[in-house]
C-alpha cells in the first residue's frame, strides 16, 4: 500500500472538486483542470479534503493510489497557487522577448540563441511567459506537467554546453564545466 496515497489532500479556500463518471474536476481561482481516475482507485471527496483508497489489495492498486494522489495534489496546488519555471540564457547575444502572436493567435516568445535565425516558440493554452530581463524567462501555468514540458522544449533549443556553459539553463541548474584539452 502506498504511503503517499494514504495522506489526505487538504483543499484551500476557493477550490472546488467534483468527481463524476471516473473524472475528477478541480476548479480554482486560476483555472479548471480535469483528470481521469484509474479504475483501481476509489476517491472520497469531502468539503475540506480528498482521500484515496485502492479498489483491491493488489500491488498495482496501491501504486495507482499513490500516483493518483500525487497528480491530484499537483492539480489542487496548480489551480490555487500555480507553478512557474525560470530559465536563464547564458551567452553573448542570447536574448528572449515575449508578447508576440502567431498566425493562430497563440502567444509566442522569440529567442535569439546564436543561430542564423530567431527561434519563435508558440506557447500552449494555459501557459504564460514573462521576461523580467533580456536573459531571463519565467514560464507560468496551472498544469505542472505542461509548465515543465514547455521549459524542457525551450531548453532543448540550445542546452548548456560543457566547456563555456553557454546555452539555455534552468535557474537552479548547476552546469559542471569541463577542462579544455592540454597540449
KOLKOL-589747 format. One record per residue (C-alpha): residue number from 0; residue in three letters; y, z, x negated. Coordinates in steps of 0.25 Angstrom, whole numbers, plus 5000, padded with zeros to 4 digits. Each point is the difference from the previous one (the first is absolute). Layout:
residues N
    n  res     v     w     u
  NUM  ALA     Y     Z     X
...
END
This chain:
residues 183
    n  res     v     w     u
    0  UNK  5000  5000  5000
    1  UNK  5014  4997  4995
    2  UNK  5009  5011  4995
    3  UNK  5012  4991  5002
    4  UNK  4996  4996  5014
    5  UNK  4999  5015  5005
    6  UNK  5015  5002  4998
    7  UNK  5008  4998  5012
    8  UNK  5012  4991  5000
    9  UNK  5013  5008  5005
   10  UNK  5009  4991  5008
   11  UNK  5015  5001  4996
   12  UNK  5011  5000  5011
   13  UNK  5002  4986  5006
   14  UNK  4986  4994  4997
   15  UNK  4992  4996  5012
   16  UNK  4985  4997  4999
   17  UNK  4991  4993  5010
   18  UNK  4985  4997  4999
   19  UNK  4995  4989  5009
   20  UNK  4988  4990  4999
   21  UNK  4997  5004  4986
   22  UNK  5014  4997  4995
   23  UNK  5009  5011  4995
   24  UNK  5015  4997  5002
   25  UNK  5011  5009  4993
   26  UNK  5014  4998  5004
   27  UNK  5012  5007  4993
   28  UNK  5015  4998  4997
   29  UNK  4997  4989  4989
   30  UNK  4990  4992  5007
   31  UNK  4986  4999  5007
   32  UNK  4987  4998  4993
   33  UNK  4986  4997  5005
   34  UNK  4986  5002  4994
   35  UNK  4987  4997  5006
   36  UNK  4991  5013  4998
   37  UNK  4986  4998  4995
   38  UNK  4989  5002  5010
   39  UNK  4993  5011  4992
   40  UNK  5013  5009  5001
   41  UNK  5005  5008  5012
   42  UNK  5015  5003  5001
   43  UNK  5006  5012  5008
   44  UNK  5014  4999  5002
   45  UNK  5008  5012  5005
   46  UNK  5015  5002  5001
   47  UNK  5002  5006  4986
   48  UNK  4988  4995  4992
   49  UNK  4990  4989  4998
   50  UNK  4985  5004  4996
   51  UNK  4989  4991  4996
   52  UNK  4985  5002  5002
   53  UNK  4988  4992  4995
   54  UNK  4992  4994  5012
   55  UNK  4987  5004  4994
   56  UNK  4995  5007  4987
   57  UNK  4998  4987  4992
   58  UNK  5006  4999  4986
   59  UNK  5008  4988  5004
   60  UNK  5006  5007  5012
   61  UNK  5005  5011  4991
   62  UNK  5006  4990  4991
   63  UNK  5007  4992  5011
   64  UNK  5005  5013  5005
   65  UNK  5008  5003  4987
   66  UNK  5005  4985  4999
   67  UNK  5005  5000  5015
   68  UNK  5007  5014  4998
   69  UNK  5007  4995  4987
   70  UNK  5004  4987  5006
   71  UNK  5006  5007  5013
   72  UNK  5007  5010  4991
   73  UNK  5007  4989  4993
   74  UNK  5004  4994  5013
   75  UNK  5006  5013  5005
   76  UNK  5008  5001  4987
   77  UNK  5004  4986  5000
   78  UNK  5006  5000  5015
   79  UNK  5007  5013  4997
   80  UNK  5005  4999  4986
   81  UNK  4996  4986  4994
   82  UNK  4995  4996  4987
   83  UNK  5007  4994  4988
   84  UNK  4997  4994  4987
   85  UNK  5010  4998  4988
   86  UNK  4998  4988  4990
   87  UNK  5008  4999  4988
   88  UNK  5003  4986  4993
   89  UNK  5000  5001  4985
   90  UNK  5004  4989  4991
   91  UNK  5013  4992  4996
   92  UNK  5005  4992  5012
   93  UNK  4990  5006  5010
   94  UNK  5007  5002  5013
   95  UNK  4997  5002  5015
   96  UNK  5008  4998  5013
   97  UNK  4997  5003  5014
   98  UNK  5006  4995  5013
   99  UNK  4996  4985  5002
  100  UNK  4992  4994  5011
  101  UNK  4990  4989  4999
  102  UNK  4997  4988  5010
  103  UNK  4992  5009  5009
  104  UNK  5011  5011  5001
  105  UNK  4993  5010  4991
  106  UNK  5007  5009  4990
  107  UNK  4999  4995  4986
  108  UNK  5002  5005  4986
  109  UNK  5004  4991  4988
  110  UNK  4994  5004  4987
  111  UNK  5005  4994  4986
  112  UNK  4988  5003  4991
  113  UNK  5002  4991  4988
  114  UNK  4994  4988  5007
  115  UNK  5007  4986  5001
  116  UNK  5002  5003  5015
  117  UNK  5003  5012  5008
  118  UNK  4988  5007  5008
  119  UNK  5003  5001  5015
  120  UNK  4991  5010  5007
  121  UNK  5000  5001  5015
  122  UNK  4998  5015  5005
  123  UNK  4989  5002  5011
  124  UNK  5005  5006  5013
  125  UNK  5003  5015  5000
  126  UNK  5004  5000  4985
  127  UNK  5014  5002  4995
  128  UNK  5005  4998  4985
  129  UNK  5012  5006  4994
  130  UNK  5006  4997  4986
  131  UNK  5008  5013  4995
  132  UNK  5003  4992  4987
  133  UNK  4996  4986  4995
  134  UNK  4988  5005  4993
  135  UNK  4995  5010  5011
  136  UNK  4992  4996  5013
  137  UNK  4997  5010  5011
  138  UNK  4989  4996  5010
  139  UNK  5000  5008  5013
  140  UNK  4991  5000  5012
  141  UNK  4991  5007  5010
  142  UNK  4987  4995  4995
  143  UNK  4995  5006  4987
  144  UNK  4990  4988  4997
  145  UNK  5011  4989  5003
  146  UNK  5010  5007  4991
  147  UNK  4990  5001  4989
  148  UNK  4995  4986  5001
  149  UNK  5014  4994  5000
  150  UNK  5004  5008  4988
  151  UNK  4987  4996  4993
  152  UNK  5003  4985  5003
  153  UNK  5014  5001  4995
  154  UNK  4995  5007  4987
  155  UNK  4989  4989  4999
  156  UNK  5011  4989  4998
  157  UNK  5003  5006  4986
  158  UNK  4992  5012  4996
  159  UNK  5004  5008  4988
  160  UNK  4996  4994  4987
  161  UNK  4994  5010  4990
  162  UNK  5009  4996  4988
  163  UNK  5014  5002  5004
  164  UNK  4998  5005  5014
  165  UNK  5007  4989  5007
  166  UNK  4997  4998  5015
  167  UNK  5000  5006  5014
  168  UNK  4994  5014  5000
  169  UNK  4999  5012  5009
  170  UNK  5011  5011  4998
  171  UNK  4989  5010  4997
  172  UNK  4991  4990  4991
  173  UNK  4999  5003  4985
  174  UNK  4998  4988  4992
  175  UNK  4993  5002  4987
  176  UNK  5005  4991  4990
  177  UNK  4991  4993  4989
  178  UNK  5004  5000  4986
  179  UNK  5003  4986  4994
  180  UNK  4990  4993  4990
  181  UNK  5002  5004  4986
  182  UNK  4999  4990  4988
END
